[in-house]
């Protein structure tokens, strides 16, 4: 059973998600606006958040930023807007999935289970601390230091870097990165990966060249 926070200003949407989630054995807490959602996250721990973008008091994107400052909770964003910009912006904030309204409750539950499964798998204990010169990557602790200084990455940037390092010297296509890291049929294009790689390189400073671009293919980690 997972504890899920559903934040949406539409009561009918919350009721539908509650019905299907409880049928799947999950425990649901509801919030009608972004401010309430942030407050609940400060007081409680959740395994997953399903959050609408357009909400009163505090929109979903702003609420996501505030929540990510205090806790690393997987987030599925809901929106009536299907523009690519909104999706890319959400993924840059570290969300795990983006679902466009109107949506199929069954499909939403499939995405919920996929995100929960990935998160559970990432919590399995491992003893992997890798050093490449002044770059230290501690996978179980989810920390990255550059010349002794900790760098702050978004959850998806962490996932991307760890995946590249665990598969170092192996050419990885953009499609494979999208499939294995996002874990579902991605509704977007390769620019999502390119954006995350760009941000990741900026954070790695002088070690940015460890992430090698393979033209027409994708990327690989080579140190």
N, C-alpha and C positions, 0 to 999 in steps of 0.2 A: 504494500500500500504506500502511495506517495502523498505527501501533503502539498496541495496545489493552491496557489493564490490566483483567483480570477479577478482581474481589474477591468471593468467595462461599465460605461454609464448607462448602457441599455440593459434593463432588468431581464428582458426576454432572452437576450444573448447569454447572460449569466445563468439563467435557469436551464437553458438547453445544455450548456457546458457542464453544469452541475449534474444534471440527469445522466448524461453519458459518462462522465467521470466517475460518479458513484457506482454506476453499473459496472465499471471496470475496476472497482475496488479502491478508488482514491478518495482522500479526504479533502473537501473543498472549503476554502474561506473566500468570501466575496468582498470586493471594494468597488465603490461607485465612482471613484475619481482617483487621479494620480497621487494626490497628497495623502489620502487614506492608505493607498498601497505602500507608499514609502514608510509611513508610520507603522504599519503592520510588520513590515520587514525589519524594522528596528527592534521590534518586540518579540518577533517569532522567527523560527527557521522554516524555510520551505524548500521542497525538492525541485519545484518548478513554478514559474509565473507565466500566466497567459494574460497578456496586456494589450488593450486597445490603444491606438495612437491618439485619437481625438477624444479627450476627456476634459471635464471642467477642472478648475483650480490648478491642475498640473497635467500637461499632456504626457502621453506615453514615452516619448523620446526623453523628455526632461526627467521623468520618473525613473527611467532606465539608468540615466547617468547617475542620479542620486543613489539608487540601490547598488550599482556597481562600485560605488565608493566605499560601501560598508560590507557588502557580502557578494560572493561570487555565486549567484543563483542563475541557473539556465532560464532563459526568457524566450517565449514564443510571442511574437508581435502580431496583433490583429489590426487590419485596416481596410477601409472601403476604397483606399487609394492603391492603385496598382502601378504607379509610376516607378520606373527603375531607380530614380534618385532616392526615393523614400526607402526602397529595399537596401540599396547600397549604404545609405546613411545608417540604417538600423544595424547592418552587419558590422560596420565600422565601430559602432558603439559596443559591440560584443554580443548581440542577440544570437540565438541559436536557430531560429526559424522565423519565417514571415508568411502569414496566411492572409489571403485577400478575402474580404466579405463580398457576397455571401459565400459561406463555406459549407462543406459537408461535415457534419459532426463526426461521422465515422472516419473521414480522412484526418480531421483534427486529432482524434484519439490515436490514430496510427502515428502521427507526427509526435504527439506527446510521448507515446511509448518508445519511439526511436530516440528522442532526446534523453529520456530517463535512462534508457539502456546505455547510451554513450557515456552519460555522466557516471553511472555505476561502474562501467568498465574503467573509466579514467581514475576511479578511486581505489582500484586494486593496488596493493602495496608493491613497490618495486624499488630496487636499489641501484638507481642510475643517476650518477652525478658525473657529467662529462666536462672536460676542460680542453679548450683549444686556445692555447696561448693565454691571453688575459680574459678570454670569454669562458665563463663557467655557467653551465646549464644544469640545474638541479630539478630533474623531472618529478620526483615524488613531492617535493616541496613547492613545485611550480614557481621557481625563482630563477632569474637570469641576472648575472652581474657582469659588468664590463670594466675590467681593470679595478676590481674590488668595489665598484659602485653599482648598487642595485638599479635596474631599469624597470619601469612600469610598462607592461604590455596589456593590451585588451585580452580577454579570455580566448578569442579566436586567434590572436597573434601568438599567444602561448601555444595553443594547439598546433598551429601551423609550424612553428619553429621546432617543437618537440617531434612532430611527425617527420620533418625534414632531417633532423639529427638522427633519429632512430633508423632512418633509411639513407644514411649518408653514403655519398658516392653512387647513388642509384638515381637514374633519370626518372622524374615523376611528371606525368602530364598534368595539365590543368584539370582535365576531366577527372583524373584519379584523385587529385587533391580535393576537389569539390565533393566527390562521392565519399571518400574515406573520412574527411574531416567534418563536412556538413551532414553527411550520412543519409541523404535522400535525393530525390530528383530535383535538382536545383532550378528554380525559376529565375534565371538571370543569365549572365554570360561570363566570359573569362576575366572581365575587368574586376570582378570581385576579388579573385586571387591576386591579380596584379596590384590592386590597391593595398591589400594586406601585406604583400611582399615589399612594396615601397615603404610603408610605415615601419615594417619590421627592420628593414635595412637602416632606416634613419635612426632607429633606437640602438642598433648594434654598433654604430659609429665606425671606427677604423676596421671593424671585423665584418663590415657589410658585404665585402667581396666573398665571404664564405658561402653566401647564397648565390649560386651561379645561374644565369639565365641561359636556357637552351632554346635558341630561336626556333620557332615553329613547333616546339615540343612542350616545354614547361620549365621546371627548375630542379636543381639538386643542391645538396649541402656538401661542400668540398673544402676540407681544411687540412 
